Structures are given as structure tokens and as C-alpha cells.
Amino acid sequence: MRILHTMLRVGNLERSIKFYTEVLGMKLLRQSDNEEYKYSLAFVGYGEETDEAVIELTYNWGVESYELGTAYGHIALEAEDIYATCDALRAAGAKITREPGPVKGGTTVIAFVEDPDGYKIELINKKDAGKGLGA
């Protein structure tokens, strides 16, 4: 078994595709509309679905926003150089909600960016990725 994808409900599919592809550098892998049930899907990722986990962006026609709730945490992405990545994201108009620095209680260098729907995305410096808290 392996993780295939994480689904996020979005309020504007084109805006979300633009963020994930143009700002975060993912590729649009496939996109479809379901006329009968009135929703559209777009799958984005850094590699093909056959090899890597991807993100499914789901747009339910006519729904422009969602309550994110308190259960959702974040998606984590590895960044080669977290400081340069945050500078580039900021220059592209992204909202950095936590500047790069060590995680509380540990040494792993992280930052957070927010997508257009308010979903949090954690960036983890590559040299620290895969380490546990305090490791």
C-alpha cells in the first residue's frame, strides 16, 4: 500500500491550480469535470501519480469557500533552501505565515505558506526533512 493523494476542497479551481503550479512549482497532471454531479477535479504534483503522492484539488461548482475546521493540520513539502524558497514564494505573491526558523523544541528548520483557500503548507529544509522532533 502507498499514499496516492490528499484531497483539498477549493473555492476557485483555476486560482488554486495557478498557486500550486506557478507558485509552488508543481505540474498539472490531469483535470476533469463531472457534469452530472457538478464538480471538477485537478491533480497536481511534482511527479507522476504512478510514482509519487499528489494533491487532488476538488471544486464543487458554486461553492466559493469552506470552513477549514480544527482537524486539518498541513501538507509538508521539502525545500532545498528554505530561506531562498520563502523569498521566491513571497516575490510570487504567496503569504508566508511563519518565517523560516527552528521548530519549537527542536532543530528542524521549517516555515509555513498559505494557499489561496487558507490551507497551511509546511516547508521543511531538505537537510532536516525526515528527522523527528529534536532529532
Phi and psi in degrees as GROMACS dihedral restraints (atoms count N, CA, C in turn):
[ dihedral_restraints ]
;  ai    aj    ak    al  type     phi  dphi    fc
    3     4     5     6     1  -151.5    20    10
    4     5     6     7     1   159.8    20    10
    6     7     8     9     1   -74.0    20    10
    7     8     9    10     1   129.9    20    10
    9    10    11    12     1   -95.1    20    10
   10    11    12    13     1   -53.2    20    10
   12    13    14    15     1  -159.1    20    10
   13    14    15    16     1   164.7    20    10
   15    16    17    18     1  -115.8    20    10
   16    17    18    19     1   132.4    20    10
   18    19    20    21     1  -101.4    20    10
   19    20    21    22     1   133.1    20    10
   21    22    23    24     1  -123.1    20    10
   22    23    24    25     1   131.6    20    10
   24    25    26    27     1   -83.2    20    10
   25    26    27    28     1   130.0    20    10
   27    28    29    30     1  -122.8    20    10
   28    29    30    31     1   153.2    20    10
   30    31    32    33     1   -90.7    20    10
   31    32    33    34     1   -13.4    20    10
   33    34    35    36     1  -153.5    20    10
   34    35    36    37     1   104.5    20    10
   36    37    38    39     1   -62.0    20    10
   37    38    39    40     1   -45.8    20    10
   39    40    41    42     1   -63.2    20    10
   40    41    42    43     1   -41.2    20    10
   42    43    44    45     1   -61.4    20    10
   43    44    45    46     1   -42.2    20    10
   45    46    47    48     1   -69.1    20    10
   46    47    48    49     1   -42.0    20    10
   48    49    50    51     1   -59.5    20    10
   49    50    51    52     1   -43.9    20    10
   51    52    53    54     1   -60.3    20    10
   52    53    54    55     1   -44.2    20    10
   54    55    56    57     1   -61.6    20    10
   55    56    57    58     1   -51.9    20    10
   57    58    59    60     1   -69.0    20    10
   58    59    60    61     1   -30.5    20    10
   60    61    62    63     1   -90.7    20    10
   61    62    63    64     1   -51.0    20    10
   63    64    65    66     1   -80.5    20    10
   64    65    66    67     1   -35.2    20    10
   66    67    68    69     1   -89.4    20    10
   67    68    69    70     1   -48.1    20    10
   69    70    71    72     1   -91.9    20    10
   70    71    72    73     1    -7.3    20    10
   72    73    74    75     1    79.1    20    10
   73    74    75    76     1    17.5    20    10
   75    76    77    78     1   -79.7    20    10
   76    77    78    79     1   169.4    20    10
   78    79    80    81     1  -106.4    20    10
   79    80    81    82     1   144.1    20    10
   81    82    83    84     1   -78.0    20    10
   82    83    84    85     1   114.7    20    10
   84    85    86    87     1   -88.9    20    10
   85    86    87    88     1   -40.2    20    10
   87    88    89    90     1  -166.1    20    10
   88    89    90    91     1   158.2    20    10
   90    91    92    93     1  -148.0    20    10
   91    92    93    94     1   142.7    20    10
   93    94    95    96     1  -151.6    20    10
   94    95    96    97     1   157.4    20    10
   96    97    98    99     1  -118.3    20    10
   97    98    99   100     1   143.1    20    10
   99   100   101   102     1  -115.4    20    10
  100   101   102   103     1    99.0    20    10
  102   103   104   105     1   -62.3    20    10
  103   104   105   106     1   -42.3    20    10
  105   106   107   108     1   -63.1    20    10
  106   107   108   109     1   -44.5    20    10
  108   109   110   111     1  -102.4    20    10
  109   110   111   112     1     3.8    20    10
  111   112   113   114     1    57.8    20    10
  112   113   114   115     1    57.5    20    10
  114   115   116   117     1  -146.7    20    10
  115   116   117   118     1   158.6    20    10
  117   118   119   120     1  -127.1    20    10
  118   119   120   121     1   147.2    20    10
  120   121   122   123     1  -124.0    20    10
  121   122   123   124     1   144.4    20    10
  123   124   125   126     1  -137.9    20    10
  124   125   126   127     1   132.8    20    10
  126   127   128   129     1  -108.8    20    10
  127   128   129   130     1   126.8    20    10
  129   130   131   132     1  -126.5    20    10
  130   131   132   133     1   151.7    20    10
  132   133   134   135     1  -178.0    20    10
  133   134   135   136     1   176.7    20    10
  135   136   137   138     1   -90.7    20    10
  136   137   138   139     1   -14.6    20    10
  138   139   140   141     1  -146.8    20    10
  139   140   141   142     1   178.6    20    10
  141   142   143   144     1   -70.1    20    10
  142   143   144   145     1   148.5    20    10
  144   145   146   147     1   -60.4    20    10
  145   146   147   148     1   -26.1    20    10
  147   148   149   150     1   -69.0    20    10
  148   149   150   151     1   -19.9    20    10
  150   151   152   153     1  -115.3    20    10
  151   152   153   154     1   -28.0    20    10
  153   154   155   156     1  -136.4    20    10
  154   155   156   157     1   156.9    20    10
  156   157   158   159     1   -71.0    20    10
  157   158   159   160     1   145.5    20    10
  159   160   161   162     1  -130.4    20    10
  160   161   162   163     1   179.2    20    10
  162   163   164   165     1  -112.9    20    10
  163   164   165   166     1   130.6    20    10
  165   166   167   168     1   -98.6    20    10
  166   167   168   169     1   118.8    20    10
  168   169   170   171     1   -96.9    20    10
  169   170   171   172     1   120.2    20    10
  171   172   173   174     1  -112.4    20    10
  172   173   174   175     1   122.3    20    10
  174   175   176   177     1  -112.0    20    10
  175   176   177   178     1   115.1    20    10
  177   178   179   180     1   -88.9    20    10
  178   179   180   181     1   116.2    20    10
  180   181   182   183     1   -51.7    20    10
  181   182   183   184     1   128.4    20    10
  183   184   185   186     1    88.8    20    10
  184   185   186   187     1    -5.7    20    10
  186   187   188   189     1  -101.3    20    10
  187   188   189   190     1   114.2    20    10
  189   190   191   192     1   -96.1    20    10
  190   191   192   193     1   -14.8    20    10
  192   193   194   195     1  -158.6    20    10
  193   194   195   196     1   161.6    20    10
  195   196   197   198     1  -134.0    20    10
  196   197   198   199     1   152.2    20    10
  198   199   200   201     1   -76.9    20    10
  199   200   201   202     1   123.3    20    10
  201   202   203   204     1   -77.1    20    10
  202   203   204   205     1   -20.0    20    10
  204   205   206   207     1    75.5    20    10
  205   206   207   208     1  -176.6    20    10
  207   208   209   210     1  -109.4    20    10
  208   209   210   211     1    -2.1    20    10
  210   211   212   213     1   -85.8    20    10
  211   212   213   214     1   -33.4    20    10
  213   214   215   216     1   -68.0    20    10
  214   215   216   217     1   136.5    20    10
  216   217   218   219     1  -105.2    20    10
  217   218   219   220     1   -81.8    20    10
  219   220   221   222     1  -170.0    20    10
  220   221   222   223     1   167.7    20    10
  222   223   224   225     1  -104.3    20    10
  223   224   225   226     1   142.5    20    10
  225   226   227   228     1  -111.8    20    10
  226   227   228   229     1   136.2    20    10
  228   229   230   231     1  -125.4    20    10
  229   230   231   232     1   142.7    20    10
  231   232   233   234     1   -82.5    20    10
  232   233   234   235     1   137.3    20    10
  234   235   236   237     1  -122.2    20    10
  235   236   237   238     1   130.1    20    10
  237   238   239   240     1   -57.7    20    10
  238   239   240   241     1   -49.4    20    10
  240   241   242   243     1  -135.2    20    10
  241   242   243   244     1   100.5    20    10
  243   244   245   246     1   -60.7    20    10
  244   245   246   247     1   -34.1    20    10
  246   247   248   249     1   -69.4    20    10
  247   248   249   250     1   -46.3    20    10
  249   250   251   252     1   -66.4    20    10
  250   251   252   253     1   -37.5    20    10
  252   253   254   255     1   -61.9    20    10
  253   254   255   256     1   -46.0    20    10
  255   256   257   258     1   -64.1    20    10
  256   257   258   259     1   -38.9    20    10
  258   259   260   261     1   -61.2    20    10
  259   260   261   262     1   -43.7    20    10
  261   262   263   264     1   -67.5    20    10
  262   263   264   265     1   -41.2    20    10
  264   265   266   267     1   -64.0    20    10
  265   266   267   268     1   -44.3    20    10
  267   268   269   270     1   -60.5    20    10
  268   269   270   271     1   -43.5    20    10
  270   271   272   273     1   -63.9    20    10
  271   272   273   274     1   -28.4    20    10
  273   274   275   276     1   -84.9    20    10
  274   275   276   277     1     1.4    20    10
  276   277   278   279     1    96.6    20    10
  277   278   279   280     1     5.6    20    10
  279   280   281   282     1   -74.3    20    10
  280   281   282   283     1   153.5    20    10
  282   283   284   285     1   -96.4    20    10
  283   284   285   286     1   109.1    20    10
  285   286   287   288     1   -84.8    20    10
  286   287   288   289     1   118.2    20    10
  288   289   290   291     1   -98.9    20    10
  289   290   291   292     1   -13.2    20    10
  291   292   293   294     1  -145.5    20    10
  292   293   294   295     1   119.6    20    10
  294   295   296   297     1   -68.3    20    10
  295   296   297   298     1   156.2    20    10
  297   298   299   300     1   -59.1    20    10
  298   299   300   301     1   139.8    20    10
  300   301   302   303     1   172.4    20    10
  301   302   303   304     1   171.5    20    10
  303   304   305   306     1   -63.8    20    10
  304   305   306   307     1   143.2    20    10
  306   307   308   309     1   -65.5    20    10
  307   308   309   310     1   145.9    20    10
  309   310   311   312     1   -59.6    20    10
  310   311   312   313     1   127.6    20    10
  312   313   314   315     1    82.5    20    10
  313   314   315   316     1     9.1    20    10
  315   316   317   318     1  -153.1    20    10
  316   317   318   319     1  -168.5    20    10
  318   319   320   321     1  -118.6    20    10
  319   320   321   322     1    -8.3    20    10
  321   322   323   324     1   -62.8    20    10
  322   323   324   325     1   128.7    20    10
  324   325   326   327     1   -88.7    20    10
  325   326   327   328     1   121.1    20    10
  327   328   329   330     1  -130.8    20    10
  328   329   330   331     1   167.4    20    10
  330   331   332   333     1  -151.7    20    10
  331   332   333   334     1   168.5    20    10
  333   334   335   336     1  -132.1    20    10
  334   335   336   337     1   141.3    20    10
  336   337   338   339     1  -125.6    20    10
  337   338   339   340     1   155.3    20    10
  339   340   341   342     1  -116.4    20    10
  340   341   342   343     1   135.7    20    10
  342   343   344   345     1   -81.6    20    10
  343   344   345   346     1   174.8    20    10
  345   346   347   348     1   -61.2    20    10
  346   347   348   349     1   -21.3    20    10
  348   349   350   351     1   -95.4    20    10
  349   350   351   352     1     0.9    20    10
  351   352   353   354     1    95.2    20    10
  352   353   354   355     1     2.0    20    10
  354   355   356   357     1   -69.5    20    10
  355   356   357   358     1   137.2    20    10
  357   358   359   360     1   -86.0    20    10
  358   359   360   361     1   138.9    20    10
  360   361   362   363     1  -127.7    20    10
  361   362   363   364     1   118.8    20    10
  363   364   365   366     1   -86.6    20    10
  364   365   366   367     1   135.5    20    10
  366   367   368   369     1  -107.0    20    10
  367   368   369   370     1   131.0    20    10
  369   370   371   372     1  -120.3    20    10
  370   371   372   373     1   127.9    20    10
  372   373   374   375     1   -58.2    20    10
  373   374   375   376     1   134.3    20    10
  375   376   377   378     1   -52.8    20    10
  376   377   378   379     1   -42.5    20    10
  378   379   380   381     1   -66.0    20    10
  379   380   381   382     1   -18.0    20    10
  381   382   383   384     1  -101.7    20    10
  382   383   384   385     1   -14.4    20    10
  384   385   386   387     1   -59.7    20    10
  385   386   387   388     1   136.6    20    10
  387   388   389   390     1    90.0    20    10
  388   389   390   391     1    -8.1    20    10
  390   391   392   393     1   -85.5    20    10
  391   392   393   394     1   147.8    20    10
  393   394   395   396     1   -82.9    20    10
  394   395   396   397     1   169.7    20    10
  396   397   398   399     1   -55.4    20    10
  397   398   399   400     1   123.0    20    10
  399   400   401   402     1    79.6    20    10
  400   401   402   403     1    -0.9    20    10
